[in-house]
Structure formats: structure tokens, C-alpha cells
Amino acid sequence: MSIYKMNFFGPVSFLERQWHQRLVQICVFAALLFFLLGSYDLIDQVQKMLRKVGLKFGKDSTRAVNAVLFGLLLFLLTRFVMDPVIKRMANGTVEGQTNADQLAVIMKRLKKKCDDEVVARAAEGSPTPYGGPKCKRYNQARDMLDKVRTAKATLSAKAAEEAAEEAAGEVAAEDFAAKMAEEAALDAAGSEFEQKATQVETDAQAALDAAGAEFEQKATQEADAQARKDNFVKYAGIQSVAGGESDTTGAAKAAGCKLACDMGWDCTEYKKQCPNLRCRRC
């Protein structure tokens, strides 16, 4: 007998598990709808109706129209006929519902059972009509659902707080990066300014050195010219006097003029100081 029950109830249990799958339900409902819409009499009626409105279709076009009607009716009947029926048969649960929808259905069913129990216990004259097992089960489920909602709200608040902290950290990191970039730009500008200042200082020092060298060269040339003039005056016996020069004659002047000629004295000055003595260069 046990073997018989196992063999008998095994396929039934398997079919029950398969029937709770929405895909199986839709397939069965689609097969039934196709059986109804695939009737030859119905197809003939559809063709006659199309001809009355002035539309003539061939076999393939009629099949296309039937396919469109089949899809439309499958959607409408599944949404508004099959789902409500299956929901009632499956105690208010249908595959594809969210957890919130299923909990709402379960709580509604428990609430109805509790209300029925309260009415029955009140009719019996019980002093605690809400103290029955069904109301206790409903209250326990409600308390548990409240705890779950509170925990979910707490987790959501904590997640929001963590997200805010993360966002604040990202903003702080961006500010730090911007500050570092600004400092790097200031360092680069300072280095460039320092380099330019060094270059200007170097150029100025080079210009000063060149000017000093030129001044020193001119001073040396003027000193040499003055020395030659002093030597000329010394050997020629001529003394410079303010407002004019005193001329002396004699061997000393001749020797001085000769020395001035040999030393390359300026010809204009030579002719002025030694007008009567000839120099080969002049």
C-alpha cells in the first residue's frame, strides 16, 4: 500500500510543484486559448467578417491576423483572468510577486482569520475574544514585520550615512588635490621667477663687467696718452700753464721732440709743440 501511495502521489506532487511556476501556467493557458482560437469554424467566421468590411485576405494573411488576435487575447486574459484565478487558487501568491506583495497578502489573510476568530469567540461569550491562537499568530507576524521594517529603515539610514561620509571624503580628497595642485603651481611660478631673477642678475652683472672693462680700457688709454704727453713735456722742456704754454729752445726740446716722434705721439700735438722739427710719421 505504501508503494502504491508513493507511486501514485509522486507524480501528483511533481505536477503540483510544476503548476506553481508561472511559465507552466502561461503555457497551459496559451494551449487552451490556442485550442479555442484554432477552431476552423472560428477562422471561417473571422474571414466572413473581414469580407463584410471590404477586406480580403489569403490564407497567410488570415494566419497573421489570427496570430495578432492570439497574442492580444493571451496578454489580456492572462493579466485580467488567469492571474486573479491562480492567485485565489494558490492562497494569494503568484510567482513573480515581490516579497512586499507576498507579505501584504499573507498579513491580509492572517488578519481575516483573526477577525473571524474574534467574532466566533465573542459569540461564544469568551472574555478575551482577541486571545485566540489565530489572533496571537497574527500579532506575532505583525510584530515581526514591524521589526523587519525598523531594521530595514535603520540599514537604509546607515547606508545613507555611509554614502554621505563617502561623498564627504571624496569632496575632501578633491579639495586636497586642488590645494596640492595650487601649491605645485605656486612652486613652479616661484621657481620660474627665481630663474628669471637669476638670469636678470647675471645679465646685469655681465653688463657691469663689460662696462667696467671698457671704462678701465679707456682709462688705461687715457693714462698712456697722458704719460706720453708728460714724457714729451719732460724731454721737450715744455710746461703746461693755464692760459697758454711756455716754449723753450735748445737741445732738450729737440731730444724731446725726437722721443715724441719715436713714441708715436699725436701728429697734431707734435706739430703744435715742435713746429720747426720734422717727424717722419707726420
C-alpha positions as CSV (number, residue, x, y, z in Angstrom):
1,M,0.0,0.0,0.0
2,S,2.9,2.3,0.8
3,I,4.5,1.6,-2.6
4,Y,1.2,2.3,-4.2
5,K,0.9,5.6,-2.4
6,M,4.4,6.6,-3.3
7,N,3.9,5.8,-7.0
8,F,0.5,7.5,-7.0
9,F,1.3,10.6,-5.1
10,G,4.8,11.1,-6.5
11,P,3.7,12.4,-10.0
12,V,0.8,14.3,-8.4
13,S,3.3,16.1,-6.1
14,F,5.6,16.8,-9.1
15,L,2.7,18.2,-11.1
16,E,1.7,20.4,-8.2
17,R,5.2,21.9,-7.9
18,Q,5.3,22.5,-11.6
19,W,1.9,24.1,-11.6
20,H,3.1,26.8,-9.2
21,Q,5.6,28.0,-11.8
22,R,4.3,30.9,-13.8
23,L,5.8,29.7,-17.1
24,V,3.9,26.4,-16.8
25,Q,0.7,28.3,-16.0
26,I,1.1,30.5,-19.1
27,C,1.9,27.6,-21.3
28,V,-1.2,25.7,-20.2
29,F,-3.4,28.8,-20.6
30,A,-1.9,29.5,-24.1
31,A,-2.5,26.0,-25.2
32,L,-6.1,26.2,-24.1
33,L,-6.5,29.6,-25.8
34,F,-4.9,28.3,-29.0
35,F,-7.3,25.3,-29.0
36,L,-10.2,27.7,-28.8
37,L,-8.9,30.2,-31.4
38,G,-7.7,27.5,-33.7
39,S,-11.2,26.3,-34.5
40,Y,-12.0,26.1,-38.2
41,D,-15.4,27.5,-37.7
42,L,-14.0,30.5,-35.8
43,I,-11.4,31.1,-38.6
44,D,-14.2,31.0,-41.2
45,Q,-16.3,33.4,-39.2
46,V,-13.3,35.8,-39.0
47,Q,-12.8,35.7,-42.8
48,K,-16.5,36.3,-43.3
49,M,-16.4,39.3,-41.0
50,L,-13.4,40.7,-42.8
51,R,-15.1,40.3,-46.2
52,K,-18.1,42.2,-44.9
53,V,-16.0,45.2,-44.1
54,G,-14.3,45.1,-47.5
55,L,-11.1,43.3,-46.5
56,K,-10.0,40.2,-48.4
57,F,-7.1,38.2,-47.1
58,G,-5.4,35.0,-48.3
59,K,-4.5,32.1,-46.1
60,D,-1.2,33.5,-44.9
61,S,-2.7,36.9,-44.2
62,T,-5.5,35.2,-42.2
63,R,-3.0,33.3,-40.2
64,A,-1.2,36.6,-39.4
65,V,-4.4,38.2,-38.3
66,N,-5.2,35.2,-36.1
67,A,-1.6,35.4,-34.6
68,V,-2.1,39.0,-33.7
69,L,-5.5,38.3,-32.1
70,F,-4.0,35.3,-30.3
71,G,-1.2,37.5,-28.8
72,L,-3.6,40.2,-27.8
73,L,-6.1,37.9,-26.2
74,L,-3.3,36.0,-24.4
75,F,-2.0,39.2,-22.8
76,L,-5.4,40.5,-21.8
77,L,-6.8,37.1,-20.5
78,T,-3.5,36.3,-18.7
79,R,-3.4,39.7,-17.0
80,F,-7.1,40.1,-16.0
81,V,-8.4,36.5,-15.9
82,M,-5.7,33.9,-15.3
83,D,-3.6,35.8,-12.7
84,P,-6.6,36.5,-10.4
85,V,-7.8,32.9,-10.6
86,I,-4.4,31.5,-9.9
87,K,-3.8,33.9,-7.1
88,R,-7.1,32.7,-5.4
89,M,-6.2,29.1,-6.0
90,A,-2.6,29.5,-4.7
91,N,-3.7,31.3,-1.4
92,G,-3.0,34.7,-2.8
93,T,0.6,34.1,-4.0
94,V,1.8,34.1,-7.6
95,E,5.3,33.5,-8.9
96,G,6.9,36.8,-9.9
97,Q,5.5,38.8,-7.0
98,T,7.9,40.8,-4.8
99,N,8.4,40.0,-1.1
100,A,6.4,43.1,-0.1
101,D,3.4,41.9,-2.2
102,Q,3.5,38.4,-0.7
103,L,3.8,39.7,2.9
104,A,0.9,42.0,2.3
105,V,-1.2,39.1,1.1
106,I,-0.2,36.9,4.0
107,M,-0.9,39.6,6.5
108,K,-4.3,40.2,5.0
109,R,-5.1,36.5,5.2
110,L,-4.0,36.3,8.8
111,K,-6.0,39.4,9.7
112,K,-9.1,37.9,8.2
113,K,-8.7,34.7,10.2
114,C,-8.1,36.7,13.4
115,D,-11.3,38.8,12.7
116,D,-13.3,35.6,12.1
117,E,-11.9,34.1,15.3
118,V,-12.8,37.2,17.3
119,V,-16.4,37.1,16.1
120,A,-16.7,33.4,16.9
121,R,-15.2,33.8,20.4
122,A,-17.4,36.8,21.1
123,A,-20.4,34.8,20.1
124,E,-19.4,32.1,22.5
125,G,-19.2,34.6,25.3
126,S,-15.4,34.4,25.7
127,P,-14.0,37.2,28.0
128,T,-10.9,37.5,25.7
129,P,-12.1,37.4,22.2
130,Y,-8.7,38.5,20.9
131,G,-6.8,35.9,22.9
132,G,-7.3,33.0,20.4
133,P,-4.4,31.3,18.7
134,K,-5.1,32.9,15.3
135,C,-5.0,36.4,16.7
136,K,-1.8,35.6,18.5
137,R,-0.3,34.3,15.3
138,Y,-1.4,37.5,13.5
139,N,0.1,39.7,16.3
140,Q,3.3,37.8,16.2
141,A,3.6,38.2,12.5
142,R,2.7,41.9,12.7
143,D,5.4,42.4,15.4
144,M,7.9,40.6,13.3
145,L,7.0,42.6,10.3
146,D,7.4,45.8,12.3
147,K,10.9,44.7,13.4
148,V,11.9,43.9,9.9
149,R,10.7,47.3,8.7
150,T,12.6,49.0,11.5
151,A,15.7,47.1,10.8
152,K,15.4,47.9,7.1
153,A,14.9,51.6,7.8
154,T,17.9,51.5,10.1
155,L,20.0,49.8,7.5
156,S,18.8,52.4,4.9
157,A,19.7,55.3,7.2
158,K,23.1,53.7,7.9
159,A,23.7,53.2,4.2
160,A,22.7,56.8,3.6
161,E,25.1,58.0,6.3
162,E,27.9,55.9,4.9
163,A,27.2,57.3,1.4
164,A,27.3,60.8,2.8
165,E,30.6,60.1,4.6
166,E,32.0,58.6,1.4
167,A,30.8,61.7,-0.6
168,A,32.3,64.0,2.0
169,G,35.6,62.0,1.8
170,E,35.6,62.4,-1.9
171,V,35.0,66.1,-1.6
172,A,37.8,66.4,0.9
173,A,40.1,64.4,-1.4
174,E,39.2,66.7,-4.3
175,D,39.9,69.8,-2.1
176,F,43.2,68.4,-1.0
177,A,44.1,67.5,-4.6
178,A,43.1,71.1,-5.7
179,K,45.2,72.6,-2.9
180,M,48.2,70.4,-3.8
181,A,47.8,71.4,-7.5
182,E,47.7,75.1,-6.4
183,E,50.8,74.7,-4.3
184,A,52.6,72.9,-7.2
185,A,51.6,75.8,-9.5
186,L,52.9,78.4,-7.0
187,D,56.1,76.4,-6.6
188,A,56.5,76.3,-10.4
189,A,55.8,80.0,-10.6
190,G,58.3,80.7,-7.8
191,S,60.9,78.6,-9.5
192,E,60.4,80.4,-12.8
193,F,60.5,83.8,-11.1
194,E,63.7,82.8,-9.3
195,Q,65.2,81.6,-12.5
196,K,64.3,84.8,-14.3
197,A,65.6,86.9,-11.5
198,T,68.9,85.0,-11.5
199,Q,69.1,85.5,-15.3
200,V,68.5,89.2,-14.9
201,E,71.1,89.5,-12.2
202,T,73.6,87.5,-14.3
203,D,72.9,89.8,-17.4
204,A,73.2,92.9,-15.2
205,Q,76.5,91.7,-13.7
206,A,77.8,90.9,-17.2
207,A,76.8,94.3,-18.4
208,L,78.5,95.9,-15.4
209,D,81.6,93.8,-16.0
210,A,81.7,94.8,-19.7
211,A,81.2,98.5,-18.8
212,G,83.9,98.3,-16.2
213,A,86.3,96.6,-18.6
214,E,85.5,99.3,-21.3
215,F,86.0,102.1,-18.7
216,E,89.2,100.5,-17.5
217,Q,90.4,100.2,-21.1
218,K,89.6,103.8,-21.8
219,A,91.2,104.9,-18.5
220,T,94.3,102.9,-19.4
221,Q,94.4,104.5,-22.9
222,E,94.0,108.0,-21.4
223,A,96.7,107.3,-18.8
224,D,99.0,106.1,-21.5
225,A,98.3,109.2,-23.6
226,Q,98.8,111.4,-20.5
227,A,102.1,109.6,-19.8
228,R,103.3,110.1,-23.3
229,K,102.4,113.8,-23.1
230,D,104.1,114.1,-19.8
231,N,107.2,112.4,-21.2
232,F,107.1,114.7,-24.2
233,V,106.8,117.8,-22.0
234,K,109.6,116.4,-19.7
235,Y,112.0,115.8,-22.5
236,A,111.0,118.8,-24.6
237,G,111.3,121.1,-21.6
238,I,107.7,122.4,-22.1
239,Q,105.5,123.1,-19.1
240,S,101.7,123.5,-19.4
241,V,100.5,126.7,-18.0
242,A,96.9,127.8,-17.6
243,G,96.1,130.1,-20.4
244,G,99.0,129.0,-22.6
245,E,102.3,127.2,-22.8
246,S,105.9,128.4,-22.4
247,D,108.3,127.4,-25.2
248,T,111.9,126.6,-24.5
249,T,114.5,126.0,-27.2
250,G,117.6,124.0,-27.2
251,A,118.9,120.5,-27.2
252,A,116.4,119.3,-24.6
253,K,113.5,120.3,-26.8
254,A,115.0,118.7,-29.8
255,A,115.6,115.5,-27.9
256,G,112.1,115.6,-26.5
257,C,110.6,116.1,-30.0
258,K,112.6,113.2,-31.3
259,L,111.5,111.0,-28.5
260,A,107.9,112.0,-29.1
261,C,108.2,111.2,-32.7
262,D,109.7,107.8,-32.0
263,M,107.0,107.0,-29.3
264,G,104.2,107.7,-31.8
265,W,102.8,111.0,-30.3
266,D,99.8,112.5,-31.9
267,C,100.8,114.4,-35.0
268,T,98.6,117.4,-34.2
269,E,100.1,117.8,-30.8
270,Y,103.6,117.2,-32.2
271,K,103.2,119.9,-34.9
272,K,101.9,122.2,-32.2
273,Q,104.8,121.6,-29.8
274,C,107.5,121.1,-32.4
275,P,106.6,123.3,-35.3
276,N,110.2,123.6,-36.5
277,L,111.2,119.9,-36.2
278,R,110.0,117.4,-38.8
279,C,108.8,113.9,-37.9
280,R,108.8,111.2,-40.5
281,R,105.3,109.9,-39.4
282,C,103.8,113.4,-39.7
